[in-house]
């Protein structure tokens, strides 16, 4: 009997102790698991609940304060104090370094309480967090840092713009999408982002920076890998537009310097192409590109050499079929072919005529110019000129053994070929 009484007392004591050791981990839809241990964080009204949360936060008890704010949102989601509670949830998470969770908490504030006085403050905190990610804040998976993500950064800025397309932070957010894309070396996407600033916020102060950055993005693009004359031309155009629109900007002097650097690189590119065509015994193409060098930078060092070569090549090009062309640039005029009699229609899908292939000099394919006669004599004005470089200064130039490079662009803005023309035997 005494043993039975002892056992009964033990069971009663255990039953009384169970409520004190029950688990405090609670899962709720949309919130996940939360630890609700650590004391009572509940009050009888939303006002009292908010005051309790304020008190806990002021005492440095952030975890308990976070529980108190969430408790208010759970019990009184439509109360007058709910927007502030939602905003304070984001601020505590931001102060603790959980920036991704804080951004989402502020997003709930913006979505659920758009008419609240805390709307603009929540947008400002979102913008600040996005700036941290742009500066290199690593994204976290299960609270483990795995490195910065510019895609995540762009998503944040886009969400800010979506929240308030014409709000205080939208123009800057759109501009910084371009900066994030530049960090990814996605220069075309960066230019698109900057262009949206000009299209959507043309009077905002950030528009001038966007116009400058368009030129800078294209300039970076042509500096990466192989030189791209197309990107360089776009960069020059963008910087020139910047100088026209914002002549008094503090970046105007830098834009001028960038234009000069890009122009010099364009000139050097045309000069290198001209020399290449000379090595391929293609005087017409070389003549065209030397003229382009002179047009791009008439006072530059390459232009002085180009002027001399143009004078030396002029009689050589004049002797070729088509001569110097109507504009004197070396590009022959289109030749009209007159039919001598009735001819059957020729299908546009027809292939090249049968027969042995003939060598041809470069021409403007768009203009329809006929190829030069490879057997035409090449004359020079004095010994040591282009024909002499082949070792036959006093003899006509021999016909080329292989086909000449592809069509040569017309004078004005001849783009550099993406790949150098195939080399041929002299």
C-alpha positions as CSV (number, residue, x, y, z in Angstrom):
1,X,0.0,0.0,0.0
2,X,2.7,2.5,0.8
3,X,4.3,1.7,-2.6
4,X,1.0,2.4,-4.4
5,X,0.7,5.8,-2.7
6,X,4.2,6.7,-3.8
7,X,3.5,5.7,-7.4
8,X,0.3,7.7,-7.4
9,X,2.0,10.8,-6.1
10,X,4.7,10.5,-8.8
11,X,2.1,10.3,-11.5
12,X,0.3,13.4,-10.2
13,X,3.5,15.3,-10.1
14,X,4.4,14.3,-13.6
15,X,0.9,15.4,-14.9
16,X,1.3,18.8,-13.3
17,X,4.8,19.2,-14.8
18,X,3.8,18.4,-18.4
19,X,2.3,21.8,-19.2
20,X,5.5,23.4,-18.1
21,X,7.7,21.4,-20.4
22,X,5.5,21.4,-23.5
23,X,7.1,22.4,-26.8
24,X,6.9,26.0,-27.8
25,X,7.6,25.6,-31.5
26,X,4.5,26.5,-33.5
27,X,4.0,26.4,-37.2
28,X,1.6,28.7,-39.0
29,X,0.8,29.1,-42.7
30,X,2.7,31.9,-44.3
31,X,5.0,32.3,-41.2
32,X,6.6,28.9,-40.8
33,X,7.9,27.7,-37.4
34,X,8.2,30.2,-34.6
35,X,9.5,29.8,-31.0
36,X,7.0,31.1,-28.6
37,X,8.8,30.3,-25.5
38,X,10.4,32.8,-23.2
39,X,7.5,34.5,-21.3
40,X,4.2,36.0,-22.0
41,X,4.2,38.4,-25.0
42,X,0.4,38.8,-25.3
43,X,-1.9,41.6,-24.2
44,X,-5.7,42.0,-24.1
45,X,-5.9,44.6,-26.9
46,X,-4.0,45.7,-30.0
47,X,-3.0,48.9,-28.4
48,X,-1.7,47.2,-25.3
49,X,0.0,44.6,-27.6
50,X,1.9,47.3,-29.5
51,X,3.0,49.0,-26.3
52,X,4.2,45.7,-24.9
53,X,6.2,45.1,-28.1
54,X,7.7,48.6,-28.0
55,X,8.7,48.1,-24.4
56,X,10.4,44.8,-25.2
57,X,12.3,46.3,-28.2
58,X,13.4,49.3,-26.1
59,X,14.9,46.9,-23.5
60,X,16.9,45.2,-26.2
61,X,14.8,42.0,-26.1
62,X,14.5,41.8,-29.9
63,X,13.3,38.2,-30.1
64,X,10.5,38.8,-27.6
65,X,9.6,42.0,-29.3
66,X,9.4,40.2,-32.7
67,X,7.1,37.7,-31.2
68,X,4.9,40.4,-29.7
69,X,4.6,42.3,-33.1
70,X,3.8,39.0,-34.9
71,X,1.2,38.2,-32.2
72,X,-0.5,41.5,-32.8
73,X,-0.6,40.9,-36.6
74,X,-2.0,37.4,-36.0
75,X,-4.7,38.4,-33.6
76,X,-5.6,41.9,-34.9
77,X,-4.5,42.0,-38.6
78,X,-6.9,44.8,-39.5
79,X,-6.3,47.0,-36.5
80,X,-5.1,50.5,-36.7
81,X,-1.8,49.4,-35.2
82,X,-1.1,46.5,-37.6
83,X,0.8,48.5,-40.2
84,X,3.3,49.7,-37.6
85,X,3.7,46.2,-36.2
86,X,4.4,44.9,-39.7
87,X,7.0,47.6,-40.3
88,X,8.7,46.9,-37.0
89,X,9.0,43.2,-37.9
90,X,11.0,44.2,-40.9
91,X,13.1,46.7,-39.0
92,X,14.1,44.1,-36.3
93,X,15.0,41.5,-39.0
94,X,17.0,44.1,-40.9
95,X,18.9,45.1,-37.7
96,X,19.7,41.5,-37.1
97,X,21.2,41.2,-40.6
98,X,18.4,39.0,-42.1
99,X,18.0,41.3,-45.1
100,X,16.1,38.9,-47.4
101,X,13.5,38.3,-44.6
102,X,13.3,42.0,-43.8
103,X,12.7,42.8,-47.5
104,X,9.8,40.4,-47.5
105,X,8.4,41.8,-44.3
106,X,8.4,45.3,-45.8
107,X,6.8,43.9,-48.9
108,X,3.9,42.6,-46.7
109,X,3.6,46.0,-45.2
110,X,3.4,47.6,-48.7
111,X,1.0,45.0,-50.1
112,X,-1.4,44.7,-47.1
113,X,-1.4,48.4,-45.9
114,X,-0.8,50.6,-49.0
115,X,-2.6,53.5,-47.4
116,X,-0.6,53.4,-44.3
117,X,1.8,56.2,-43.2
118,X,4.5,53.5,-43.1
119,X,4.2,52.8,-46.9
120,X,6.9,55.3,-48.0
121,X,9.2,54.2,-45.1
122,X,8.8,50.6,-46.1
123,X,9.8,51.4,-49.7
124,X,12.8,53.3,-48.4
125,X,14.0,50.3,-46.4
126,X,13.5,48.0,-49.4
127,X,15.6,50.4,-51.5
128,X,18.3,50.4,-48.9
129,X,18.4,46.6,-48.7
130,X,18.6,46.4,-52.5
131,X,21.5,48.8,-52.4
132,X,23.3,46.4,-50.0
133,X,22.8,43.5,-52.4
134,X,24.1,45.7,-55.3
135,X,27.2,46.5,-53.1
136,X,27.9,42.7,-52.7
137,X,25.7,41.5,-49.8
138,X,25.7,37.7,-50.2
139,X,22.4,35.9,-50.7
140,X,21.7,33.3,-48.1
141,X,20.3,29.8,-48.4
142,X,19.2,28.4,-45.0
143,X,21.0,31.4,-43.5
144,X,24.3,30.3,-45.1
145,X,25.9,33.0,-47.3
146,X,26.5,31.7,-50.8
147,X,27.8,34.8,-52.5
148,X,26.1,37.9,-54.0
149,X,23.5,37.6,-56.7
150,X,22.8,40.4,-59.2
151,X,19.7,38.6,-60.4
152,X,18.3,38.8,-56.9
153,X,19.3,42.4,-56.7
154,X,17.5,43.2,-60.0
155,X,14.4,41.4,-58.7
156,X,14.4,43.6,-55.6
157,X,14.7,46.8,-57.6
158,X,12.0,45.7,-60.0
159,X,9.7,44.9,-57.0
160,X,10.3,48.5,-55.7
161,X,9.3,49.9,-59.1
162,X,6.2,47.7,-59.2
163,X,5.2,48.9,-55.8
164,X,5.3,52.5,-56.8
165,X,6.1,53.0,-60.5
166,X,6.3,56.8,-60.2
167,X,7.3,57.0,-56.5
168,X,10.3,58.5,-54.9
169,X,12.6,55.5,-55.4
170,X,11.5,54.2,-58.8
171,X,13.9,56.3,-61.0
172,X,16.9,55.4,-58.9
173,X,15.8,51.7,-58.8
174,X,15.5,51.6,-62.6
175,X,19.0,53.2,-62.9
176,X,20.6,50.7,-60.6
177,X,19.1,47.8,-62.5
178,X,21.5,49.0,-65.2
179,X,24.4,49.1,-62.8
180,X,23.6,45.5,-61.7
181,X,23.6,44.3,-65.3
182,X,26.9,46.0,-65.9
183,X,28.4,44.0,-63.1
184,X,27.2,40.9,-64.9
185,X,28.8,42.3,-68.1
186,X,25.4,42.1,-69.7
187,X,25.9,45.5,-71.4
188,X,23.0,45.4,-73.8
189,X,20.6,44.7,-70.9
190,X,22.3,47.5,-69.0
191,X,21.7,49.9,-71.9
192,X,18.0,48.8,-72.0
193,X,17.7,49.6,-68.3
194,X,19.2,53.0,-68.7
195,X,17.0,53.7,-71.7
196,X,13.9,53.0,-69.5
197,X,15.1,55.8,-67.2
198,X,15.1,58.2,-70.1
199,X,11.7,57.0,-71.4
200,X,9.9,56.9,-68.1
201,X,11.6,59.6,-66.0
202,X,13.1,62.1,-68.5
203,X,12.9,65.0,-66.1
204,X,14.3,63.2,-63.1
205,X,17.9,64.2,-62.1
206,X,19.0,60.6,-62.6
207,X,18.2,60.9,-66.4
208,X,21.5,62.7,-67.1
209,X,23.5,59.9,-65.4
210,X,21.5,57.3,-67.4
211,X,22.4,59.0,-70.7
212,X,26.1,59.1,-69.7
213,X,26.0,55.5,-68.6
214,X,24.6,54.3,-71.9
215,X,27.8,55.6,-73.5
216,X,29.9,54.1,-70.8
217,X,28.2,50.7,-71.1
218,X,28.8,50.6,-74.8
219,X,32.4,51.7,-74.3
220,X,33.0,48.9,-71.8
221,X,31.4,46.5,-74.3
222,X,33.9,47.4,-77.1
223,X,36.8,47.2,-74.6
224,X,36.0,43.6,-73.7
225,X,37.4,41.0,-76.0
226,X,37.8,41.9,-79.6
227,X,37.3,45.5,-80.5
228,X,33.8,46.1,-81.7
229,X,33.5,49.2,-84.0
230,X,29.7,49.0,-83.9
231,X,29.7,49.3,-80.1
232,X,32.3,52.1,-80.3
233,X,30.1,54.0,-82.7
234,X,27.1,53.6,-80.3
235,X,29.2,54.8,-77.4
236,X,30.3,57.9,-79.3
237,X,26.8,58.6,-80.3
238,X,25.6,58.2,-76.7
239,X,28.3,60.5,-75.3
240,X,27.5,63.1,-78.0
241,X,23.8,63.0,-77.1
242,X,24.8,63.5,-73.5
243,X,26.8,66.6,-74.4
244,X,23.9,68.0,-76.3
245,X,21.4,67.4,-73.6
246,X,23.5,68.1,-70.6
247,X,26.3,70.5,-71.7
248,X,26.8,71.9,-68.2
249,X,27.0,68.5,-66.4
250,X,30.1,67.8,-64.3
251,X,30.6,64.7,-66.5
252,X,30.8,66.7,-69.7
253,X,34.6,66.9,-69.7
254,X,34.9,63.1,-69.2
255,X,32.4,62.5,-72.0
256,X,34.6,64.5,-74.3
257,X,37.7,62.5,-73.3
258,X,35.8,59.3,-73.9
259,X,34.8,60.4,-77.4
260,X,38.4,61.2,-78.2
261,X,39.6,57.8,-77.0
262,X,36.9,56.0,-78.9
263,X,37.6,58.0,-82.0
264,X,41.2,57.2,-81.8
265,X,40.5,53.5,-81.5
266,X,38.1,53.7,-84.5
267,X,40.8,55.4,-86.5
268,X,43.4,52.8,-85.6
269,X,40.9,50.1,-86.5
270,X,40.4,51.5,-90.0
271,X,44.1,52.1,-90.4
272,X,44.8,48.4,-89.5
273,X,42.2,47.2,-92.0
274,X,43.7,49.4,-94.8
275,X,47.1,47.9,-94.1
276,X,45.7,44.4,-94.2
277,X,44.1,45.0,-97.6
278,X,47.4,46.2,-98.9
279,X,49.1,43.0,-97.8
280,X,46.4,41.2,-99.8
281,X,47.1,43.3,-102.9
282,X,43.7,44.9,-102.8
283,X,44.4,48.6,-103.6
284,X,40.7,49.6,-103.9
285,X,39.8,48.3,-100.4
286,X,43.0,49.9,-98.9
287,X,42.2,53.2,-100.6
288,X,38.7,53.2,-99.1
289,X,39.8,52.5,-95.6
290,X,42.7,55.0,-95.7
291,X,40.1,57.6,-96.7
292,X,38.1,56.6,-93.7
293,X,41.1,57.2,-91.4
294,X,41.4,60.7,-92.8
295,X,37.7,61.3,-92.4
296,X,37.7,60.1,-88.8
297,X,40.7,62.0,-87.5
298,X,42.2,64.3,-90.2
299,X,44.9,65.6,-87.8
300,X,45.9,62.4,-86.2
301,X,49.2,60.6,-86.7
302,X,47.6,57.7,-88.7
303,X,46.0,60.3,-91.0
304,X,49.3,61.7,-92.1
305,X,50.4,58.2,-93.2
306,X,46.9,57.6,-94.7
307,X,47.1,60.8,-96.8
308,X,50.4,59.7,-98.3
309,X,49.1,56.3,-99.1
310,X,46.0,57.7,-100.7
311,X,48.1,59.8,-103.0
312,X,50.2,56.8,-104.0
313,X,47.2,54.5,-104.4
314,X,45.1,57.0,-106.4
315,X,46.6,56.3,-109.9
316,X,46.4,52.5,-109.1
317,X,42.7,52.7,-108.3
318,X,42.0,55.0,-111.2
319,X,43.3,52.4,-113.5
320,X,40.9,49.7,-112.2
321,X,37.5,49.3,-113.8
322,X,35.2,51.8,-112.1
323,X,38.0,54.1,-111.2
324,X,37.6,56.2,-108.1
325,X,33.8,56.1,-108.3
326,X,31.4,59.0,-108.4
327,X,32.4,60.3,-105.0
328,X,36.1,59.8,-105.3
329,X,36.3,57.4,-102.4
330,X,37.3,54.4,-104.5
331,X,33.9,52.8,-104.5
332,X,32.8,52.2,-108.1
333,X,29.4,53.3,-109.3
334,X,26.7,50.6,-110.0
335,X,27.0,49.3,-113.6
336,X,23.8,49.0,-115.5
337,X,23.6,45.9,-117.7
338,X,21.5,46.4,-120.8
339,X,20.1,43.2,-122.4
340,X,20.8,42.8,-126.2
341,X,17.7,40.8,-126.8
342,X,14.8,39.0,-125.3
343,X,15.8,37.0,-122.2
344,X,14.0,34.5,-120.2
345,X,13.1,35.4,-116.6
346,X,15.7,34.4,-114.1
347,X,14.6,33.0,-110.9
348,X,15.8,34.7,-107.7
349,X,16.7,31.3,-106.4
350,X,19.0,30.4,-109.3
351,X,22.6,29.6,-108.4
352,X,25.7,31.1,-109.9
353,X,26.2,30.6,-113.7
354,X,28.1,27.6,-114.8
355,X,31.7,27.9,-115.8
356,X,35.1,28.5,-114.3
357,X,35.2,30.9,-111.4
358,X,37.0,34.1,-112.0
359,X,39.0,36.2,-109.5
360,X,37.3,39.4,-108.4
361,X,38.2,42.5,-106.4
362,X,36.1,43.8,-103.5
363,X,33.0,45.7,-104.4
364,X,29.9,47.2,-102.9
365,X,27.4,44.3,-103.1
366,X,24.5,46.5,-102.1
367,X,25.2,48.9,-104.9
368,X,25.6,46.1,-107.5
369,X,29.0,47.1,-108.8
370,X,30.7,44.7,-111.1
371,X,34.0,43.1,-110.0
372,X,37.2,44.6,-111.3
373,X,39.0,42.8,-114.2
374,X,41.9,40.8,-112.6
375,X,43.9,41.1,-115.8
376,X,43.7,44.9,-116.0
377,X,47.1,46.5,-115.8
378,X,48.0,48.2,-112.5
379,X,50.0,51.4,-113.0
380,X,52.0,53.5,-110.6
381,X,53.0,57.1,-110.5
382,X,56.6,56.4,-109.3
383,X,58.8,53.6,-108.3
384,X,58.3,52.2,-104.8
385,X,54.6,52.5,-104.8
386,X,52.0,49.7,-104.3
387,X,52.7,47.8,-107.4
388,X,56.4,48.0,-106.6
389,X,55.8,46.3,-103.3
390,X,55.1,43.1,-105.2
391,X,58.5,43.2,-106.8
392,X,57.1,44.2,-110.3
393,X,57.1,47.9,-110.2
394,X,57.5,48.2,-114.0
395,X,55.1,45.4,-114.9
396,X,51.4,45.1,-114.7
397,X,50.1,43.5,-111.5
398,X,49.6,39.8,-111.9
399,X,46.1,38.4,-111.5
400,X,45.2,37.2,-108.0
401,X,45.4,33.4,-107.6
402,X,42.5,33.2,-105.1
403,X,39.3,35.1,-104.7
404,X,39.5,38.5,-103.1
405,X,38.0,39.3,-99.7
406,X,34.2,39.9,-99.3
407,X,32.5,43.1,-100.3
408,X,34.0,46.4,-99.2
409,X,31.6,48.9,-97.5
410,X,30.9,52.2,-99.1
411,X,32.7,55.2,-97.9
412,X,31.3,57.1,-95.0
413,X,31.3,54.6,-92.2
414,X,32.8,51.3,-93.3
415,X,32.5,48.9,-90.4
416,X,35.4,46.6,-89.7
417,X,34.7,43.0,-90.6
418,X,33.9,40.8,-87.7
419,X,36.7,38.4,-88.8
420,X,39.7,39.4,-91.0
421,X,39.2,38.4,-94.6
422,X,41.0,35.1,-95.5
423,X,44.6,35.6,-96.4
424,X,45.5,34.9,-100.0
425,X,48.7,34.2,-101.8
426,X,50.4,37.3,-103.2
